[in-house]
Amino acid sequence: MAMVKIVTDSNSGISQAEAERLGISVIPMPFVIDGEQYFEDVDLTQAQFYEHLQGDASVSTSQPSSVSVTEVWDALVNEGYEVVHIPMSSALSESCHTAQNLAKDYGGKVQVVDNRRISITLKQSVYDAISLAERGMSAKEIARKLEQTAEDSSIYLTLETLKYLKKGGRLTPAAALIGTILRVKPVLQIQGGKLDAFKKVQTVKQAKQVMIDALKSDLATRFADYVAAGEMRIFLAHTEREKEIKEFADELAAAFPNIPVSFCDPLPLSIACHVGPGVIACSVTRCLN
């Protein structure tokens, strides 16, 4: 049986403490704040990040350095392990492509997975990989399985403000101004790693109903076979909306009595810096474990 270790990055939402408990490695994502570099969940907490963000500091993301990645791989390979490396979606960062190029020097001992996920859906991929490794799959087999099931998830989220999309260049100033004047609350979606518009509403209540309806549609169509097999789960995430996300979890549990509601996590900071505080997100995701 192959000895396999799982590596991901902090875009999975898995903390360093949880990584230690799971027996995996989590590479912290770097952030540059007013010219200084910080690392998620190492010297940059969620609270500190939002303090900087809401204080209008200059905040930008970066990909992990090649050295920080290969140091983790080298330690594991030298101990006799194969490595499954699961970074954030290649549609959202170059870190996946960088890792794929680095892995070419490891003779197949390091498999880099591009299953186009982030946050709570990426977290489930890590849990799936752990389970598949425990069943005796090799790193190559695990990577193939995760990429084959890459499309088996959806994320929907609603924003409190358009300010941070505008600040990050993902929205024109005019569109952001119109949205603010009309109090538009956009519902966005992440399918295959890309952040796209889904629908515009005017209240949080309407936004939550839109997301519930979207989940119902996905479960009844794209994921119907997986629902029948008992493989679908509902996950939630948020940015500084702990009370509201717990209330939404109760609403989702009532709307989907046959689908377990599992993770309820803060969004990773790489998404939060683009969408800001006040985000409520939900997902349906196929689980292999």
C-alpha positions, 0 to 999 in steps of 0.5 A: 500500500502506498504511503501518501500525504496530503498537502493543500493551502490555506484557501481550503479554510483548514487551519494549521491546528486542524491540519496537525490533527488531520495529519496533513500540511497546509501552506499559508497564503501570503498577503501584502498589507501596506507593503508588509508581508503576512501569512494567513493563520500564521501571523495574520488572523481573521480579525487582524485582516478585517481590521486592515481591510476595513481601515482601507489599507492596501491589501493584495494577495500573492501565491506561495513561494516556490521554496515554501512549497518544495520545502514541504514536499521535500520533507515528505518525499524524503520520509518515503511518502507520495504527495497529493498537493491540492491548491486553490483553483487554477481559474483563480490563481497561478499557484496551481500552474506553478506547483504543476511545473515544480512537480515535474522534478519529482518523478511522479512522487508529487501529484498536483490536483487541479479540481477547480475548487476553493474554500469549503469545496476545496476543504471537502476535496482534502477530506476526500483525499485523506479518505482515498489514501486510507483506502490504499489509493496511490497519489496518482489514483487520488489525483485522477479521482479528484479531477474526475469529480471536479465539477461536482459542486456549486457555491453561491454567495451574497455580498453586503457591499460592492466596495471591495469588488470595485477596489479589486478592479472586478467592478467598474466604479459606475456599476458600484455606485449604481449598486450602492444607490439602488441598494443592490445585493448581488448573488454570485456563483463559483462554478469550476473556480470562476467567480461570476454574477448570478442574480441581483436582489435588494434584500438579504432575505431575497438573496437567501431565497435565491441561493436556496432555489439555486441549490434546489435546482442543482440537486434536482438536475446536475446532482440528482444521481449523487443525491440518490446515492447519498453523496451530496452535502451542504456547506456554508461560509461567511465573512464576519457573519457568524450569527447570521450564518448559523441562522441560515444553516437552520434555514437550509436544514429545514429546506433540505431535510435529506441533505446533511449540512456540514461545514460552516466556516469563515471564507479564506482571506484570498476571497474575503479581500475581494468580497469584503465583510458581510458575505453569506455563502452556501454550497452543495458538494459531492463527498467521496469519503 
